Amino acid sequence: MNKENVIIKLQIAMYLLNFAAVCLVTGTMIFSIFETVDSMNASSFLESVYVRPWKPEMISVTALACYLLLVLCSSINYLWKTKKREIHFLIIVVEIVFCISATVAMNMNYDGLVLLIVADMIREQKGNMQKIVLGVAIIGLYTIVDYNLLGNYFGMIPWDTFLSNFNTSFQAILKGVKSIFTSINLVLFILYMAMLLQREHNEREQIQILNSQLKFANLKLKAYAIAAEKNAETKERNRLAREIHDTLGHALTGIVAGIDACITMIDISPEATKKQLEKIGNVARQGITDVRRSVSKLRPDALEKMDLEKAISKMMEELKNTANIDIVFKNQVHPLKFLEDEEEVIYRVVQEATTNSVRHGHADKISIEISKKEEWLTIIVKDNGLGCKEVEEGFGLKHMKERLELLNGRLEYDGQDGFFIKASIPIRWGEEFN
């Protein structure tokens, strides 16, 4: 059984016990008044009190009705889960009015109802300042309903006067029962308060645990944010390195090869050298444009202006003209049109593979073949260059691998006879392009 259920059961027990106490006190008063009238002792009874007692039916109706309304307001106050404290405060004020009314109807001969009000007030109060105000309110309420303090001033008839109409043994029984009710009510109230305090203590502990967890989560979030920022910086540096290496490396390779060709033929044919230099200038300007677009995270300029097949053909034509090499491009996939990220990876792989053939392999013949097998697109680039028995991955091969891995692709290469590169990409063929 959780604490909330125990608190509810204790409050219900207090309701029932106080109802029994109200019935006992009002029943005793009513029976005493009827007994006084029946025994013709009304005159002597009136001489012993300062005021005339209420009519019996008035006592029972007022006391029981006000008590039941008090219980109703207390239940509403508990069940109504509104966050507006003004509403709870207003209900408490109404409860106090019913409490005082029921107590006055019993001639202030039972003050146990105050504990019900106190229980409700404490349950709704949070914070030290509010509890100070609550303490002052409780003292004031007890002062109002206590017979010994204000009963004589308001003309209330004491409990012993009503008991005088009973024999001594029965008076003792009634006093004993009333005392038992008062004591049990106090015990229930103490248990109720203990459970409330324990619940509040548990709530504070839970809040502290949640705060600790929140602080820990914030620290982890800050650490994650720092790590994510560093990771983003690393990714951006790698991206720029790949882009600049591919674009600038390709352009510079073509320029170097073209200048070497110019040096060879400048004495033989100045006019042809001039044309070659114009081609080299175009390659350099295109390289500058591609570098700028790479820094701005844009696609290669050629892919923006034309489709993938034409862009690759244009790139090979420029390399052929500047480096004076033979390039054969075979495409078996028509149309050669895919999503933007796929097209860019294909373009960059061909660009880097041919650049390496010229720069490192010093090849004068390059063959490029693009084919499709099932869901895989295959790019094969082979040259007649120097090759190498043991291939060490430099920036070029490393960047090609990184680009392919972004699309779950793979890279194979071999340097035994010239240099051979095979790139495989799982193209998303589900998206057809016309």
VOPAGU-2260 file (C-alpha; in pm, 1 decimal, decimal comma):
REM VOPAGU-2260
SITE   aa  ch    i         X         Y         Z
SITE  MET   A    0       0,0       0,0       0,0
SITE  ASN   A    1     153,4     331,1    -100,1
SITE  LYS   A    2     163,0     639,3     119,1
SITE  GLU   A    3    -109,4     820,9     -71,9
SITE  ASN   A    4    -358,7     541,4      -3,5
SITE  VAL   A    5    -264,3     542,0     366,8
SITE  ILE   A    6    -319,5     918,2     382,8
SITE  ILE   A    7    -662,5     882,5     220,4
SITE  LYS   A    8    -764,0     604,1     460,8
SITE  LEU   A    9    -650,5     807,6     762,8
SITE  GLN   A   10    -852,2    1105,8     643,8
SITE  ILE   A   11   -1162,6     888,8     592,7
SITE  ALA   A   12   -1112,9     746,5     943,3
SITE  MET   A   13   -1102,2    1101,9    1081,1
SITE  TYR   A   14   -1422,6    1187,6     894,1
SITE  LEU   A   15   -1604,9     885,9    1039,6
SITE  LEU   A   16   -1469,7     935,6    1392,6
SITE  ASN   A   17   -1565,6    1303,5    1398,5
SITE  PHE   A   18   -1910,1    1219,4    1265,2
SITE  ALA   A   19   -1954,3     979,0    1557,3
SITE  ALA   A   20   -1830,4    1249,0    1796,7
SITE  VAL   A   21   -2073,2    1506,0    1655,2
SITE  CYS   A   22   -2359,2    1256,4    1690,0
SITE  LEU   A   23   -2254,5    1182,5    2050,1
SITE  VAL   A   24   -2236,1    1548,4    2155,6
SITE  THR   A   25   -2553,2    1659,9    1976,3
SITE  GLY   A   26   -2741,4    1348,6    2090,9
SITE  THR   A   27   -2637,6    1412,6    2451,9
SITE  MET   A   28   -2745,5    1776,9    2428,7
SITE  ILE   A   29   -3081,2    1693,8    2271,1
SITE  PHE   A   30   -3154,3    1411,8    2516,5
SITE  SER   A   31   -3060,0    1640,3    2806,5
SITE  ILE   A   32   -3296,2    1915,0    2687,3
SITE  PHE   A   33   -3585,2    1669,7    2643,4
SITE  GLU   A   34   -3510,6    1517,9    2984,4
SITE  THR   A   35   -3514,1    1863,8    3139,7
SITE  VAL   A   36   -3852,7    1940,0    2988,8
SITE  ASP   A   37   -3999,9    1603,3    3081,1
SITE  SER   A   38   -3882,8    1626,1    3442,2
SITE  MET   A   39   -4022,6    1980,0    3483,7
SITE  ASN   A   40   -3673,4    2112,3    3569,7
SITE  ALA   A   41   -3662,3    2371,4    3291,7
SITE  SER   A   42   -3667,9    2666,2    3529,8
SITE  SER   A   43   -3375,9    2539,7    3738,6
SITE  PHE   A   44   -3183,0    2450,6    3419,6
SITE  LEU   A   45   -3232,2    2798,3    3276,0
SITE  GLU   A   46   -3119,8    2956,4    3602,1
SITE  SER   A   47   -2789,1    2764,9    3577,4
SITE  VAL   A   48   -2706,4    2897,4    3227,8
SITE  TYR   A   49   -2673,0    3241,4    3081,6
SITE  VAL   A   50   -2869,7    3184,3    2760,8
SITE  ARG   A   51   -3160,3    2984,6    2642,3
SITE  PRO   A   52   -3047,0    2666,7    2458,6
SITE  TRP   A   53   -3129,4    2610,3    2094,6
SITE  LYS   A   54   -3425,2    2396,7    1997,2
SITE  PRO   A   55   -3323,0    2027,9    1978,3
SITE  GLU   A   56   -3401,1    1995,0    1607,9
SITE  MET   A   57   -3202,7    2314,3    1540,2
SITE  ILE   A   58   -2898,1    2170,0    1716,9
SITE  SER   A   59   -2903,3    1840,1    1527,5
SITE  VAL   A   60   -2979,7    1988,9    1185,0
SITE  THR   A   61   -2721,1    2267,5    1211,3
SITE  ALA   A   62   -2441,4    2053,8    1358,0
SITE  LEU   A   63   -2483,1    1755,1    1126,2
SITE  ALA   A   64   -2554,6    1960,5     812,8
SITE  CYS   A   65   -2252,2    2188,9     869,5
SITE  TYR   A   66   -2029,2    1889,5     942,9
SITE  LEU   A   67   -2137,8    1703,1     628,7
SITE  LEU   A   68   -2083,6    2018,8     419,7
SITE  LEU   A   69   -1740,2    2054,8     578,3
SITE  VAL   A   70   -1654,9    1696,6     472,9
SITE  LEU   A   71   -1788,5    1765,6     122,2
SITE  CYS   A   72   -1571,2    2078,4      85,7
SITE  SER   A   73   -1268,2    1890,7     219,9
SITE  SER   A   74   -1320,1    1611,2     -34,3
SITE  ILE   A   75   -1360,8    1859,8    -319,1
SITE  ASN   A   76   -1045,8    2038,4    -209,9
SITE  TYR   A   77    -852,7    1710,6    -222,9
SITE  LEU   A   78    -997,6    1575,7    -547,4
SITE  TRP   A   79    -992,6    1902,1    -743,8
SITE  LYS   A   80    -640,2    1904,1    -890,9
SITE  THR   A   81    -639,0    2267,9    -998,3
SITE  LYS   A   82    -314,7    2464,9    -982,2
SITE  LYS   A   83    -493,7    2787,2    -882,7
SITE  ARG   A   84    -412,9    2832,8    -515,5
SITE  GLU   A   85    -689,0    3093,5    -482,9
SITE  ILE   A   86    -954,5    2825,6    -534,7
SITE  HIS   A   87    -803,6    2600,7    -266,5
SITE  PHE   A   88    -781,8    2899,8     -29,9
SITE  LEU   A   89   -1148,8    2987,7     -91,5
SITE  ILE   A   90   -1257,4    2626,7     -19,7
SITE  ILE   A   91   -1054,5    2630,5     304,8
SITE  VAL   A   92   -1233,5    2951,3     411,4
SITE  VAL   A   93   -1571,8    2784,2     344,4
SITE  GLU   A   94   -1456,9    2481,5     547,4
SITE  ILE   A   95   -1365,4    2709,7     838,8
SITE  VAL   A   96   -1712,5    2868,7     827,7
SITE  PHE   A   97   -1881,9    2526,6     841,2
SITE  CYS   A   98   -1643,0    2411,6    1117,2
SITE  ILE   A   99   -1722,5    2714,1    1335,9
SITE  SER   A  100   -2095,8    2678,1    1265,0
SITE  ALA   A  101   -2099,9    2308,4    1362,0
SITE  THR   A  102   -1890,7    2378,2    1674,0
SITE  VAL   A  103   -2117,8    2665,4    1781,8
SITE  ALA   A  104   -2424,2    2443,1    1727,4
SITE  MET   A  105   -2260,4    2201,0    1975,7
SITE  ASN   A  106   -2202,5    2494,9    2215,4
SITE  MET   A  107   -1825,3    2458,2    2168,1
SITE  ASN   A  108   -1833,9    2129,5    2356,0
SITE  TYR   A  109   -1626,2    1950,9    2088,5
SITE  ASP   A  110   -1331,1    2110,1    1907,6
SITE  GLY   A  111   -1200,3    1802,1    1721,1
SITE  LEU   A  112   -1334,0    1935,0    1389,0
SITE  VAL   A  113   -1052,0    2186,0    1387,2
SITE  LEU   A  114    -805,9    1904,0    1315,7
SITE  LEU   A  115    -984,6    1832,0     987,3
SITE  ILE   A  116    -933,1    2194,5     882,3
SITE  VAL   A  117    -572,0    2189,5     997,6
SITE  ALA   A  118    -509,2    1869,9     800,3
SITE  ASP   A  119    -648,5    2029,3     483,0
SITE  MET   A  120    -456,0    2352,8     536,7
SITE  ILE   A  121    -125,0    2172,7     592,9
SITE  ARG   A  122    -177,7    1949,4     290,0
SITE  GLU   A  123    -216,4    2252,1      62,8
SITE  GLN   A  124      67,6    2463,4     204,9
SITE  LYS   A  125     419,3    2464,9      61,6
SITE  GLY   A  126     716,9    2671,8     170,9
SITE  ASN   A  127     828,2    2816,9     505,3
SITE  MET   A  128     646,0    3150,3     479,5
SITE  GLN   A  129     314,9    2983,8     401,6
SITE  LYS   A  130     358,3    2748,0     696,4
SITE  ILE   A  131     413,3    3045,6     930,8
SITE  VAL   A  132      86,2    3196,1     808,3
SITE  LEU   A  133     -72,9    2853,6     856,5
SITE  GLY   A  134      48,4    2837,0    1218,9
SITE  VAL   A  135    -105,5    3175,5    1295,8
SITE  ALA   A  136    -434,1    3067,4    1132,6
SITE  ILE   A  137    -444,9    2743,2    1336,0
SITE  ILE   A  138    -391,2    2929,2    1665,1
SITE  GLY   A  139    -667,8    3173,9    1571,5
SITE  LEU   A  140    -906,6    2893,6    1477,4
SITE  TYR   A  141    -845,5    2702,2    1800,1
SITE  THR   A  142    -901,5    3022,4    1994,2
SITE  ILE   A  143   -1240,4    3074,3    1829,4
SITE  VAL   A  144   -1374,0    2723,6    1891,2
SITE  ASP   A  145   -1227,1    2665,5    2239,1
SITE  TYR   A  146   -1499,1    2685,9    2505,7
SITE  ASN   A  147   -1266,0    2770,4    2790,9
SITE  LEU   A  148   -1137,6    3077,9    2609,3
SITE  LEU   A  149   -1446,4    3225,1    2442,5
SITE  GLY   A  150   -1740,6    3001,0    2538,6
SITE  ASN   A  151   -1852,7    3218,3    2830,4
SITE  TYR   A  152   -1830,1    3537,1    2623,3
SITE  PHE   A  153   -2062,4    3395,8    2356,8
SITE  GLY   A  154   -2310,3    3245,6    2606,0
SITE  MET   A  155   -2233,2    2880,9    2529,8
SITE  ILE   A  156   -2370,9    2610,8    2762,9
SITE  PRO   A  157   -2093,3    2390,1    2904,3
SITE  TRP   A  158   -2081,4    2012,8    2854,0
SITE  ASP   A  159   -2113,0    1941,8    3227,8
SITE  THR   A  160   -2443,5    2129,4    3243,7
SITE  PHE   A  161   -2594,0    1898,6    2981,8
SITE  LEU   A  162   -2455,6    1596,3    3166,6
SITE  SER   A  163   -2618,6    1702,7    3494,6
SITE  ASN   A  164   -2944,2    1541,6    3380,1
SITE  PHE   A  165   -2779,4    1196,1    3379,2
SITE  ASN   A  166   -2678,5     980,0    3673,0
SITE  THR   A  167   -2317,3     979,1    3782,6
SITE  SER   A  168   -2221,5     648,7    3622,9
SITE  PHE   A  169   -2369,4     744,1    3286,6
SITE  GLN   A  170   -2198,0    1082,6    3302,7
SITE  ALA   A  171   -1868,8     901,6    3347,1
SITE  ILE   A  172   -1943,0     681,0    3045,9
SITE  LEU   A  173   -2028,2     980,9    2825,9
SITE  LYS   A  174   -1719,2    1170,6    2938,4
SITE  GLY   A  175   -1506,0     863,0    2877,3
SITE  VAL   A  176   -1646,6     803,5    2528,8
SITE  LYS   A  177   -1597,9    1170,1    2438,4
SITE  SER   A  178   -1239,4    1157,6    2568,2
SITE  ILE   A  179   -1173,3     840,8    2368,4
SITE  PHE   A  180   -1306,7    1007,8    2052,9
SITE  THR   A  181   -1088,9    1311,7    2119,2
SITE  SER   A  182    -778,7    1100,1    2182,1
SITE  ILE   A  183    -827,9     874,6    1879,4
SITE  ASN   A  184    -893,8    1180,7    1664,0
SITE  LEU   A  185    -566,0    1329,9    1785,9
SITE  VAL   A  186    -377,8    1003,2    1719,9
SITE  LEU   A  187    -521,6     981,0    1368,9
SITE  PHE   A  188    -425,5    1342,8    1308,4
SITE  ILE   A  189     -68,4    1278,9    1427,0
SITE  LEU   A  190     -41,4     973,6    1199,7
SITE  TYR   A  191    -188,6    1175,2     914,8
SITE  MET   A  192      66,7    1452,1     970,8
SITE  ALA   A  193     350,7    1201,7     994,0
SITE  MET   A  194     251,2    1048,2     659,8
SITE  LEU   A  195     222,4    1393,6     501,6
SITE  LEU   A  196     566,4    1491,5     630,2
SITE  GLN   A  197     714,4    1162,7     511,9
SITE  ARG   A  198     557,0    1208,8     169,0
SITE  GLU   A  199     692,2    1562,8     150,5
SITE  HIS   A  200    1035,1    1436,4     256,6
SITE  ASN   A  201    1023,6    1165,9     -11,7
SITE  GLU   A  202     915,7    1422,4    -270,0
SITE  ARG   A  203    1209,2    1644,0    -176,2
SITE  GLU   A  204    1446,3    1349,6    -201,1
SITE  GLN   A  205    1298,1    1260,5    -536,2
SITE  ILE   A  206    1337,5    1619,9    -652,2
SITE  GLN   A  207    1700,6    1617,9    -537,5
SITE  ILE   A  208    1759,8    1291,8    -725,0
SITE  LEU   A  209    1593,1    1434,3   -1035,6
SITE  ASN   A  210    1798,9    1753,8   -1002,3
SITE  SER   A  211    2115,6    1547,3    -973,7
SITE  GLN   A  212    2015,1    1344,8   -1277,2
SITE  LEU   A  213    1930,8    1664,7   -1462,5
SITE  LYS   A  214    2268,9    1817,3   -1375,8
SITE  PHE   A  215    2441,9    1497,9   -1487,2
SITE  ALA   A  216    2237,8    1496,3   -1809,1
SITE  ASN   A  217    2328,2    1861,8   -1866,9
SITE  LEU   A  218    2696,0    1783,3   -1818,1
SITE  LYS   A  219    2667,7    1491,7   -2059,9
SITE  LEU   A  220    2478,9    1714,2   -2303,9
SITE  LYS   A  221    2748,7    1981,7   -2281,5
SITE  ALA   A  222    3018,0    1719,6   -2332,6
SITE  TYR   A  223    2820,6    1577,7   -2624,6
SITE  ALA   A  224    2775,8    1926,4   -2772,4
SITE  ILE   A  225    3151,2    1989,4   -2746,1
SITE  ALA   A  226    3226,4    1647,9   -2897,7
SITE  ALA   A  227    2965,6    1704,7   -3170,7
SITE  GLU   A  228    3115,1    2045,4   -3246,3
SITE  LYS   A  229    3463,9    1897,3   -3269,1
SITE  ASN   A  230    3330,0    1610,8   -3479,2
SITE  ALA   A  231    3157,7    1860,2   -3709,1
SITE  GLU   A  232    3481,2    2058,4   -3736,3
SITE  THR   A  233    3674,3    1739,6   -3817,5
SITE  LYS   A  234    3415,9    1636,9   -4077,6
SITE  GLU   A  235    3427,3    1981,9   -4231,8
SITE  ARG   A  236    3808,2    1978,3   -4242,8
SITE  ASN   A  237    3799,7    1634,1   -4405,0
SITE  ARG   A  238    3537,3    1751,5   -4653,0
SITE  LEU   A  239    3742,5    2056,3   -4747,2
SITE  ALA   A  240    4055,1    1842,5   -4772,8
SITE  ARG   A  241    3876,8    1600,3   -5007,9
SITE  GLU   A  242    3723,1    1875,9   -5218,2
SITE  ILE   A  243    4041,3    2081,8   -5249,1
SITE  HIS   A  244    4251,4    1772,4   -5314,0
SITE  ASP   A  245    4016,1    1649,2   -5585,2
SITE  THR   A  246    3943,9    1980,5   -5756,7
SITE  LEU   A  247    4274,0    2161,4   -5713,9
SITE  GLY   A  248    4479,9    1843,0   -5755,6
SITE  HIS   A  249    4302,8    1758,0   -6079,3
SITE  ALA   A  250    4344,1    2109,7   -6213,8
SITE  LEU   A  251    4711,2    2137,8   -6114,2
SITE  THR   A  252    4790,4    1795,6   -6260,8
SITE  GLY   A  253    4643,6    1904,2   -6592,9
SITE  ILE   A  254    4826,9    2235,2   -6574,9
SITE  VAL   A  255    5162,9    2071,9   -6497,3
SITE  ALA   A  256    5119,2    1817,6   -6777,6
SITE  GLY   A  257    5016,6    2094,8   -7018,3
SITE  ILE   A  258    5312,4    2314,6   -6926,8
SITE  ASP   A  259    5549,2    2019,4   -6977,7
SITE  ALA   A  260    5397,9    1976,1   -7324,6
SITE  CYS   A  261    5441,6    2349,4   -7394,4
SITE  ILE   A  262    5809,0    2336,5   -7295,5
SITE  THR   A  263    5859,5    2052,0   -7539,7
SITE  MET   A  264    5694,0    2219,0   -7839,8
SITE  ILE   A  265    5758,7    2591,3   -7783,1
SITE  ASP   A  266    6060,0    2595,4   -8014,5
SITE  ILE   A  267    5894,2    2373,4   -8273,1
SITE  SER   A  268    5549,4    2537,4   -8295,0
SITE  PRO   A  269    5492,2    2863,0   -8106,2
SITE  GLU   A  270    5137,6    2883,4   -8242,7
SITE  ALA   A  271    5044,6    2537,6   -8109,2
SITE  THR   A  272    5207,9    2631,6   -7778,6
SITE  LYS   A  273    4989,6    2940,9   -7757,8
SITE  LYS   A  274    4676,3    2732,4   -7811,1
SITE  GLN   A  275    4794,8    2485,6   -7548,5
SITE  LEU   A  276    4846,8    2768,8   -7300,2
SITE  GLU   A  277    4491,1    2891,3   -7366,1
SITE  LYS   A  278    4363,5    2544,3   -7278,8
SITE  ILE   A  279    4576,7    2542,8   -6963,3
SITE  GLY   A  280    4430,3    2881,9   -6867,6
SITE  ASN   A  281    4076,3    2746,6   -6906,8
SITE  VAL   A  282    4159,9    2448,3   -6686,0
SITE  ALA   A  283    4306,6    2680,5   -6420,3
SITE  ARG   A  284    3999,9    2906,3   -6423,8
SITE  GLN   A  285    3770,5    2603,4   -6399,9
SITE  GLY   A  286    3980,5    2477,4   -6107,4
SITE  ILE   A  287    3938,8    2811,1   -5927,2
SITE  THR   A  288    3562,1    2796,1   -5982,0
SITE  ASP   A  289    3540,7    2440,0   -5847,2
SITE  VAL   A  290    3747,8    2528,5   -5540,0
SITE  ARG   A  291    3518,5    2820,8   -5463,2
SITE  ARG   A  292    3212,0    2599,3   -5501,9
SITE  SER   A  293    3368,3    2330,6   -5281,4
SITE  VAL   A  294    3428,5    2580,6   -5001,3
SITE  SER   A  295    3064,4    2691,6   -5034,9
SITE  LYS   A  296    2947,1    2327,3   -5017,4
SITE  LEU   A  297    2813,9    2341,6   -5373,6
SITE  ARG   A  298    2824,3    2070,3   -5640,3
SITE  PRO   A  299    3094,8    2075,7   -5905,8
SITE  ASP   A  300    3026,8    2346,1   -6161,4
SITE  ALA   A  301    3008,8    2093,4   -6446,7
SITE  LEU   A  302    2729,3    1895,8   -6272,8
SITE  GLU   A  303    2527,2    2214,1   -6228,1
SITE  LYS   A  304    2544,8    2296,9   -6598,7
SITE  MET   A  305    2509,6    1952,1   -6757,4
SITE  ASP   A  306    2420,9    1589,8   -6684,6
SITE  LEU   A  307    2670,1    1343,4   -6533,6
SITE  GLU   A  308    2776,6    1175,0   -6859,6
SITE  LYS   A  309    2848,1    1507,6   -7032,3
SITE  ALA   A  310    3027,2    1640,1   -6723,4
SITE  ILE   A  311    3261,6    1338,0   -6715,9
SITE  SER   A  312    3318,0    1363,6   -7094,2
SITE  LYS   A  313    3402,2    1734,1   -7062,1
SITE  MET   A  314    3642,7    1666,5   -6774,8
SITE  MET   A  315    3819,1    1391,7   -6976,1
SITE  GLU   A  316    3837,2    1613,7   -7283,1
SITE  GLU   A  317    4005,4    1889,8   -7084,0
SITE  LEU   A  318    4254,7    1644,4   -6931,6
SITE  LYS   A  319    4322,9    1492,6   -7273,3
SITE  ASN   A  320    4394,4    1834,6   -7423,3
SITE  THR   A  321    4610,3    1968,8   -7142,0
SITE  ALA   A  322    4807,3    1649,7   -7059,4
SITE  ASN   A  323    4820,2    1519,2   -7418,8
SITE  ILE   A  324    4705,4    1167,9   -7324,1
SITE  ASP   A  325    4461,9     918,1   -7476,5
SITE  ILE   A  326    4143,3     866,8   -7272,8
SITE  VAL   A  327    3865,7     621,2   -7363,1
SITE  PHE   A  328    3532,7     663,5   -7181,4
SITE  LYS   A  329    3274,2     381,6   -7212,0
SITE  ASN   A  330    2936,1     418,9   -7047,3
SITE  GLN   A  331    2698,8     119,4   -7046,8
SITE  VAL   A  332    2433,5     278,1   -6823,4
SITE  HIS   A  333    2171,4     493,6   -6990,8
SITE  PRO   A  334    2063,6     739,5   -6879,3
SITE  LEU   A  335    2354,8     807,6   -6644,0
SITE  LYS   A  336    2138,5    1003,3   -6401,4
SITE  PHE   A  337    2109,2     949,5   -6026,1
SITE  LEU   A  338    2053,9    1140,0   -5704,4
SITE  GLU   A  339    2280,4    1440,2   -5647,5
SITE  ASP   A  340    2500,5    1279,5   -5379,6
SITE  GLU   A  341    2549,8     969,8   -5597,2
SITE  GLU   A  342    2637,5    1173,0   -5905,9
SITE  GLU   A  343    2890,3    1380,9   -5713,5
SITE  VAL   A  344    3066,1    1069,7   -5575,1
SITE  ILE   A  345    3083,1     913,0   -5924,4
SITE  TYR   A  346    3222,1    1235,0   -6070,8
SITE  ARG   A  347    3484,1    1274,1   -5795,1
SITE  VAL   A  348    3596,3     908,5   -5816,8
SITE  VAL   A  349    3657,5     937,7   -6192,1
SITE  GLN   A  350    3828,3    1273,7   -6141,8
SITE  GLU   A  351    4065,0    1147,6   -5869,8
SITE  ALA   A  352    4141,0     816,7   -6045,1
SITE  THR   A  353    4241,5     988,9   -6371,4
SITE  THR   A  354    4438,6    1255,5   -6184,6
SITE  ASN   A  355    4640,0     987,1   -6005,6
SITE  SER   A  356    4704,0     813,0   -6338,9
SITE  VAL   A  357    4863,7    1126,5   -6481,1
SITE  ARG   A  358    5035,7    1261,1   -6168,6
SITE  HIS   A  359    5172,4     942,3   -6013,7
SITE  GLY   A  360    5159,7     683,9   -6292,3
SITE  HIS   A  361    5268,6     916,4   -6577,6
SITE  ALA   A  362    5025,6     724,4   -6797,0
SITE  ASP   A  363    4949,6     825,8   -7154,9
SITE  LYS   A  364    4649,9     593,1   -7192,9
SITE  ILE   A  365    4349,1     573,0   -6960,0
SITE  SER   A  366    4029,0     370,9   -7000,5
SITE  ILE   A  367    3711,0     446,5   -6801,8
SITE  GLU   A  368    3414,4     211,5   -6795,3
SITE  ILE   A  369    3083,6     252,3   -6612,1
SITE  SER   A  370    2850,8     -47,9   -6594,9
SITE  LYS   A  371    2559,8    -184,3   -6395,2
SITE  LYS   A  372    2517,2    -525,7   -6234,2
SITE  GLU   A  373    2202,6    -583,9   -6030,6
SITE  GLU   A  374    2179,5    -296,6   -5778,6
SITE  TRP   A  375    2550,6    -209,0   -5806,9
SITE  LEU   A  376    2703,7      57,1   -6027,2
SITE  THR   A  377    3066,7     -23,8   -6111,8
SITE  ILE   A  378    3332,9     226,6   -6218,2
SITE  ILE   A  379    3658,2      82,9   -6357,2
SITE  VAL   A  380    3956,0     309,0   -6432,9
SITE  LYS   A  381    4273,0     147,9   -6580,6
SITE  ASP   A  382    4591,4     307,4   -6709,8
SITE  ASN   A  383    4922,1     199,1   -6863,3
SITE  GLY   A  384    5129,8     391,8   -6613,2
SITE  LEU   A  385    5413,1     286,4   -6388,9
SITE  GLY   A  386    5199,7     108,9   -6131,2
SITE  CYS   A  387    5350,4     -26,4   -5810,3
SITE  LYS   A  388    5376,4    -361,4   -5634,0
SITE  GLU   A  389    5288,3    -230,7   -5288,2
SITE  VAL   A  390    5027,2      40,4   -5289,1
SITE  GLU   A  391    5036,6     291,3   -5004,0
SITE  GLU   A  392    4711,5     480,1   -4957,1
SITE  GLY   A  393    4765,3     849,9   -5000,0
SITE  PHE   A  394    4513,4    1131,4   -4986,4
SITE  GLY   A  395    4363,7    1036,0   -5321,0
SITE  LEU   A  396    4276,3     672,6   -5244,3
SITE  LYS   A  397    4177,9     762,4   -4887,3
SITE  HIS   A  398    3937,7    1032,8   -5002,9
SITE  MET   A  399    3787,4     804,8   -5266,3
SITE  LYS   A  400    3722,5     545,2   -4995,1
SITE  GLU   A  401    3562,7     804,1   -4766,4
SITE  ARG   A  402    3330,7     926,9   -5041,2
SITE  LEU   A  403    3226,2     571,8   -5133,9
SITE  GLU   A  404    3167,1     474,7   -4769,9
SITE  LEU   A  405    2919,0     761,7   -4739,4
SITE  LEU   A  406    2704,8     566,4   -4989,7
SITE  ASN   A  407    2796,3     221,4   -4846,7
SITE  GLY   A  408    3019,6     163,0   -5147,5
SITE  ARG   A  409    3359,6      -4,2   -5169,1
SITE  LEU   A  410    3692,7      50,9   -5345,3
SITE  GLU   A  411    3934,9    -205,7   -5494,1
SITE  TYR   A  412    4270,3    -132,3   -5658,4
SITE  ASP   A  413    4579,1    -305,9   -5795,1
SITE  GLY   A  414    4915,1    -173,0   -5918,8
SITE  GLN   A  415    5073,1    -483,6   -6078,6
SITE  ASP   A  416    5009,6    -385,5   -6442,0
SITE  GLY   A  417    4967,5     -12,6   -6465,0
SITE  PHE   A  418    4707,1      91,8   -6210,6
SITE  PHE   A  419    4358,9     -52,2   -6178,8
SITE  ILE   A  420    4074,7      98,6   -5971,9
SITE  LYS   A  421    3728,1     -48,7   -5925,8
SITE  ALA   A  422    3463,0     147,2   -5736,3
SITE  SER   A  423    3127,5     -18,3   -5654,9
SITE  ILE   A  424    2825,9     184,2   -5542,4
SITE  PRO   A  425    2485,1      45,8   -5433,1
SITE  ILE   A  426    2274,3     289,8   -5632,7
SITE  ARG   A  427    1914,0     351,2   -5516,2
SITE  TRP   A  428    1764,2     219,4   -5839,4
SITE  GLY   A  429    1415,1     242,8   -5691,1
SITE  GLU   A  430    1412,4     605,2   -5798,1
SITE  GLU   A  431    1391,2     606,2   -6178,9
SITE  PHE   A  432    1493,9     908,8   -6381,0
SITE  ASN   A  433    1384,8     986,3   -6731,9
